[in-house]
Amino acid sequence: MAPAIRYTHLISAKGDLVFSFVVGTLAYALYERDHPREDGRTLWSLLKQRVASRAPNRINE
């Protein structure tokens, strides 16, 4: 009797990573399309605020 085949990856090691990233991104985009946020609370505006708060203050240098 032959041993059972055991798969450790769905597609391949790198393919699984790409597949999960694409599926997660599409799921997020569809959710945001169906449940829009109020102005100033979108992902992009929150990321811009975060980057701006971490940027060094170069005016006083």
N, C-alpha and C positions, 0 to 999 in steps of 0.2 A: 504494500500500500504506500503510495507516494505521500510525502509530508504535505500538510496544508500550506498554501501560499499565504504569506503574510505581507501585506502592503503597508508601508510606513508613510507614503505620501499619496495624495489624491492624483495629482498631475506629475509633479516632480518637486524637488526641494525649492527651487527658485520659482517654479510655476505656481505653487501653492501660495507663496508670498504675494506674487503679482495678482493672482486671482482674488485673494482675500482683500487686498487693497482696493481693487476695482469694484468688487461687490459692496464693500463698506462705503466707498465714496458715492456710488450710485444710490445706495439706500439712504444715506444722509441727504443727498440732493433731492430725492423724491420726498422725503419727510419734510424738508424745508419748503419745498414747493407747495405741499398740501397744508402745512401749518406755518404760515409766514410769521415772522417776529415783528415786533414794533420797531419803528425807526430808531437807529442808534444802538440796537441790541443784536444786530446780525453778527455772524461769525467774523466777517471781514472787518467790521468796525471795532469789535472787541480785540481782534488781533492787532489792529493799528494802534489802539490805545495801549496795549501791552508793550509793543515795540517802542512806542514813544516814551513810555514811562521808564524803560530800561536804557534808553539812549543817554549817553553822557551829555551833560550840559556844557556845550562848547562856547557859549557866549561869554562866560566869566573867565575863560582861560587867557 
